[in-house]
Amino acid sequence: MANIEEKVETLLKPKIEEIGYDLYDVEYAKEGKNFFLRIFIDKPEGIDLTDCEKVSNSINDILDQADYIKDQYFLEVSSPGIERILKKDKHLEQNKEKEIQVKLFKKDEKGKKEYQGILHDFDEETITIKDELKEKTETIKIERKNIAQIKTIYHW
């Protein structure tokens, strides 16, 4: 499915940028018996329903012509939200020195399956966070292959 996501991202990115938005991410997923193609868009001022409708109308024909997806699917265009999932290096770069939550596939050697802290750095193999919530700041290096999800944290 990642192949479809990459192809759709490459196909749609120029059009989405041309009309004034950033293509944040593409997700193609099967949920129950239905397939969903989710296009996440962004802009500095934030995204509203009118933006989603504008992008949806602009990309529908492009997707139909490319015909990458043979199954029937539902197209959803939305914002990545306030608490965003960070999948790509560009997402990590944009969120350096911000608070994130890291969920692991399984418990690590410390018996933890989740970390929260400030994203300090990252490379191809690891991410480094600083846990400043304790009396003493702790730097934690986590192997990316063990990470199930990284997302930003918004304090309400």
C-alpha positions as CSV (number, residue, x, y, z in Angstrom):
1,M,0.0,0.0,0.0
2,A,2.9,2.3,0.6
3,N,3.6,2.2,-3.1
4,I,0.2,3.6,-3.9
5,E,0.7,6.3,-1.2
6,E,4.0,7.3,-2.8
7,K,2.6,7.4,-6.3
8,V,-0.4,9.4,-5.2
9,E,1.8,11.9,-3.3
10,T,4.1,12.4,-6.3
11,L,1.0,12.8,-8.6
12,L,-0.9,15.3,-6.4
13,K,1.8,17.4,-4.8
14,P,2.3,19.8,-7.7
15,K,-1.4,20.5,-8.0
16,I,-2.0,20.9,-4.3
17,E,1.0,23.3,-4.0
18,E,-0.2,25.2,-7.1
19,I,-3.5,26.0,-5.3
20,G,-1.7,27.2,-2.2
21,Y,-1.5,24.2,0.2
22,D,1.2,21.9,1.6
23,L,0.6,18.2,1.0
24,Y,1.4,16.9,4.5
25,D,0.7,13.2,4.0
26,V,-1.1,10.5,2.0
27,E,-2.6,7.4,3.6
28,Y,-4.3,4.5,1.8
29,A,-6.0,2.1,4.2
30,K,-8.5,-0.7,4.3
31,E,-10.9,-0.4,7.2
32,G,-13.4,-3.2,7.4
33,K,-14.5,-3.9,3.8
34,N,-13.9,-0.3,2.6
35,F,-10.8,1.4,1.3
36,F,-9.9,5.0,2.1
37,L,-7.5,7.4,0.4
38,R,-6.7,10.2,2.9
39,I,-5.0,13.3,1.7
40,F,-3.8,15.5,4.6
41,I,-3.2,19.2,3.6
42,D,-1.9,22.2,5.6
43,K,-1.2,25.9,5.4
44,P,0.1,28.4,8.0
45,E,-3.3,29.7,8.8
46,G,-4.8,26.3,9.3
47,I,-7.3,24.3,7.3
48,D,-11.1,24.6,7.2
49,L,-13.9,22.7,5.4
50,T,-13.7,25.1,2.4
51,D,-10.0,24.3,1.9
52,C,-10.7,20.6,2.0
53,E,-13.5,20.9,-0.5
54,K,-11.3,23.1,-2.8
55,V,-8.5,20.5,-2.8
56,S,-10.9,17.6,-3.2
57,N,-12.5,19.2,-6.3
58,S,-9.0,20.0,-7.7
59,I,-7.6,16.4,-7.4
60,N,-10.6,14.2,-8.2
61,D,-10.1,14.2,-12.0
62,I,-6.3,13.8,-11.6
63,L,-6.8,10.7,-9.5
64,D,-9.4,9.3,-11.9
65,Q,-7.1,9.8,-14.9
66,A,-4.1,8.2,-13.2
67,D,-6.3,5.2,-12.2
68,Y,-3.6,4.0,-9.6
69,I,-6.2,2.5,-7.4
70,K,-8.2,-0.4,-8.9
71,D,-10.5,-0.9,-5.8
72,Q,-13.4,1.4,-5.1
73,Y,-12.4,3.8,-2.4
74,F,-13.5,6.8,-0.4
75,L,-11.5,10.0,-0.8
76,E,-11.0,12.1,2.3
77,V,-9.2,15.4,2.4
78,S,-8.5,16.9,5.8
79,S,-6.0,18.7,8.1
80,P,-3.4,16.7,9.9
81,G,-4.8,18.1,13.1
82,I,-3.3,19.8,16.1
83,E,-1.7,16.6,17.4
84,R,0.0,15.5,14.2
85,I,1.5,12.1,13.4
86,L,5.1,12.6,12.4
87,K,6.1,10.0,9.7
88,K,8.6,11.8,7.5
89,D,11.9,13.5,8.2
90,K,10.4,16.8,7.1
91,H,7.8,16.4,9.9
92,L,10.5,15.7,12.4
93,E,12.5,18.7,11.3
94,Q,9.5,21.0,11.5
95,N,8.9,19.8,15.1
96,K,12.4,19.9,16.6
97,E,12.4,21.3,20.1
98,K,8.7,20.7,20.4
99,E,7.0,18.2,22.7
100,I,6.2,14.8,21.2
101,Q,4.9,11.4,22.3
102,V,6.7,8.3,21.0
103,K,4.9,4.9,21.1
104,L,6.9,1.7,20.6
105,F,5.8,-1.6,19.1
106,K,6.8,-3.4,22.3
107,K,8.2,-2.6,25.7
108,D,11.9,-1.7,25.6
109,E,14.7,-2.8,28.0
110,K,13.3,-0.3,30.6
111,G,9.9,-1.9,30.4
112,K,8.4,1.2,28.7
113,K,6.2,1.3,25.7
114,E,5.8,5.1,25.5
115,Y,7.9,8.1,25.9
116,Q,7.1,11.8,26.1
117,G,9.6,14.6,25.8
118,I,11.2,17.3,23.6
119,L,12.3,16.2,20.1
120,H,16.0,17.1,20.2
121,D,17.5,15.4,17.2
122,F,17.1,12.5,14.7
123,D,18.9,10.7,12.0
124,E,18.1,7.7,9.8
125,E,18.5,5.2,12.6
126,T,17.4,7.0,15.8
127,I,15.5,9.9,17.3
128,T,16.6,11.7,20.5
129,I,14.2,13.2,23.0
130,K,14.8,15.1,26.2
131,D,12.6,14.2,29.1
132,E,12.4,17.5,31.0
133,L,9.5,16.5,33.1
134,K,11.7,14.9,35.9
135,E,13.9,16.7,38.4
136,K,16.8,16.0,36.1
137,T,16.7,16.2,32.3
138,E,17.2,12.8,30.7
139,T,18.2,12.3,27.1
140,I,16.7,9.3,25.5
141,K,17.8,7.8,22.2
142,I,15.2,5.5,20.5
143,E,15.8,3.3,17.5
144,R,13.4,4.3,14.7
145,K,12.8,0.6,13.8
146,N,11.2,0.2,17.2
147,I,8.8,3.2,16.9
148,A,5.1,2.5,16.1
149,Q,4.1,6.2,16.1
150,I,5.4,9.7,16.8
151,K,3.0,12.5,17.3
152,T,3.0,16.1,18.6
153,I,1.4,17.0,21.9
154,Y,-0.9,19.9,22.3
155,H,-1.7,21.0,25.9
156,W,-5.2,22.3,26.0
